[in-house]
Amino acid sequence: MRVLSRTSLGGVIEQLFTLDEIPGVLWTPEEARGTRPLILMGHGGGQHKKAPGILARARRFAAEGGFAVAAIDVPYHGERPTDEEFDRLATEYRARAAAGEDTAELDTALYRLVVGQTVADWQAVLTAVQRLDHVGAGPVGYWGVSLGCALGMPFIAAEPRVRAAVLGLQGSPELTGTAAQVTVPVQFLVQWDDELMPREQSLALFDALGSAEKTLHANPGKHGDLPQFEWDDSLRFFARHLG
């Protein structure tokens, strides 16, 4: 793991790093010493590790919750190399979504193109970050909605170090089998008027989760209208399950 830069703002240290060819960023409280809970944050489709929502949540989780927070660019996003097939599918997806047409087939194709590599990337980054003295091998949580949920579910199902997750804004039937393998406590977010994910599919995916403890948070609004008060609930959720 190679640190590229280290900056401090508002009591939070931000470190940009690369691990092999994976670009990432780690946020920790400025005076962090010793082991602490770690939250991994998965960004949405077409976004990157420092997208505004990710950046704001990560800084708040570090400053107010005392968590370490890490994010990476998933394949074909951010600083990662592009791919002709991914670009073609993503362009078609945006066109169909803008026209109000069905995007389920493209969702599945994009998911299958990146999921395997993303799971491996997250596992490698988790191992590397937990070796740092000011993070350590403490409890781990995962936060990811939309694409972050789609790629996070298989990671959570495969990774026993993850103990709790905030997921949502997702309902692809492709994820049903994987959802059954997710057994950690989950807080699942749904936008009731989501124009990208049919409500019935989101509710079905929540129902498919294998977790004994799972909570559905449904709010009015479209896909990008997730209310900020859900950040408060996410902080409380992780504090309760990660300590």
N, C-alpha and C positions, 0 to 999 in steps of 0.2 A: 504494500500500500504506500503510495507516494503522495505526500502532501504538496499541493501546488501553491496554496496561499492560505493565510490565516489573518482574519480581521475580527474586530470587536465592535459591537454596537448594542447599546441598551442592555448591557449585562449579559450578552450572549456572544459566544465565540463561534465564528463560522469558518470551517476549514473545507476548501475544495480539494478533492483528491482523485487519483485514478488508481484502480486495481486491475492490473493487466490492461485491458482495453475498455474498462467500465468507468465512465465518469460519474463521480458522486460528490455529495456534500454532507458534512456532519455539523450539527449545531449542538453545543453544550453550554450549560451555565458558565459564566466567566470564571468563577472560583471553584469549578468542579474538581473534586478530589475523590478518588476511590470509585467503587462499583455503584452503578445507578441503573434504573430501568431504561430500556432503549425502545424507541418507537420507530418503525420503518414506515415511510410514507410513499405510496405509489401514486404517481401523477396520472392525469386523464389523457385521453386520446389527443394527439397533436400538441401536447404540452411537453414539459421538461422538468428536471429536478428542482429548478428555482422559479417555476411558474408562480404568479402572485399569490394564489391560494395556498400552495404548498409552503412558500416562504413565510407568509403571515402566520399560518398555523404552527409551523416548526418553531419559529421564534417565540411564540406565545407558550407553547408546550415546554420549551426549555426554560424560559424566564419565570413562568408562573408555576409550572409543575415540577421543575428540577429534572426533567427527563433529558436524555440524549436523544437526538432525532437524526435519522439518516434518510437520504433520498438519492436515487440514481436515475440516469437517463436509461429507459428501457430500449431495447433494440429498435433502430430506425427513428429514434426521437432525439431531440436536443443535439448533443455533440457526437452522437453515434453515426457511423457511416450509413448512407442511404441505400436503398435497395429498389431496383426498378419495379419489381412485382408489388412490393409494399406501396410504393408511390402511386402505382396505377389503381390499386384497390382503394387507397385512401382518397384519391381524387374522385373516383366514382361514388364512394360513400358520401362525401360532402355534397356532391351534386344531387344524389337521391334524397338525402336528408333535407336539403334546401327546397326540394320540390315536393316534400311531404310524402315521398314514396317509401316503400318497405325496404329496410336495410339489413334484415336478419341474415340473409345469405352472405353479405359482405362482412358483417360482424364476425361470423363464424370463420370466414377465410382469413381475416386479419388476425384473429385470436390464434388460430392454428399456426400462423406464420411466426409468431413471436413467443408463444407461451413456454416452450421447452427451454429456450435460452434464458428467458427471464427468471424462471425458477432457479436455474443454476447460478445466474448472476447474483440473485438475492442471497442465496446460501453462502456464496463465496464472500460477499460483502459483509454479511452478518458475522461470519467467523473472523474476518479481519478487524472489524470495528470492535468486537468484544475482546480482542487482544490488547486494546489500548488501556492504559492504566486508569484513565479518568472515565472509562465506560465499564469495562469488566464484563464478566459473565453473569449479569443480572437478568431479571425477567424481561421478556420481549413482547411487544405488541405490534400490530400492523394496522395502519389506517390507509384506506384506498377506496375510492368510489369511481363509478363508470369504468373506464379501462383499468384503473387501479384496482377495482374489485375483481374484474375478469381475470387479471393476471395474478392477483393476490390470493385468490381462493386455492388454486393448485399449489402455490407456495406454502400456504398455511397447512393444507392437507398433508404436504410432504415433510414439513419441518416441525419436529416436536418442541423446539425451543420457543416457538410462538405460543403465548398463553392467553391472548385475548385479541379481538379484532373489531374495528369499526369498518363496515362495508356498506355497499348500496349503490343506488342509481344504476342498477344492472338487473337484467332479467333474461339473459340469453338461455334458451333451452340447452345449449351446448354445455352449460355449467351444472346441470342438474345432478349428474353423477358425482362430480367433484364436490358439490355442496354437501352431499350426504357424508363425505369423508371429513368435513370440517366439524370438529367436536368441541372447540374452545368456546368460551362465552363470546357472543357476537351482538353488537348493536348495529341494526340494519336500517339504512336511510332510504326513504322513498319519497319522490316528488309526485304528488297526486295527479298533476297535469303534465307529466313528463311526455314531451313530444318525440323523444327518441326511444324510450323504453315503455311499451304498453304496461299499464298498471297491473293487469292480470298476470303478466309474465314476472314482474318484480315480486308480486305476492307469492307466486308459485315458487320462485327461487328461495324466498325467505322460508317458506314451508318445507322446502327440501333440505335445508340445513340440518346437519346431524347433531347440532349443539343442544345439550340439555337446558342451557341458559341462553336464550336469545330474545331480543327485544326489538320490536318494529317501531320506528319513528317515522310517521307519515306527515308531510307538510304540504299545504297547497303551493302551487307554482310549477314552473317548467324545470327542465333538466338542470339549467344553470342557476336556479333560484334558491339553492340550499341556504336556509337562514343561518345567520352567524351565531344565534344562540345554541345551535347544535355543537359549536366548538366548546361551549361550557360543558355540555353534557358529555362530549368526548373526553374532556379532561377529567371529569368526575369518574367516568367509566374506567379509564386507564388507571387512575389513582386507586380505585377500589380493587382492581384485579392485578395490578403490577406492584402496588405498594409505594 
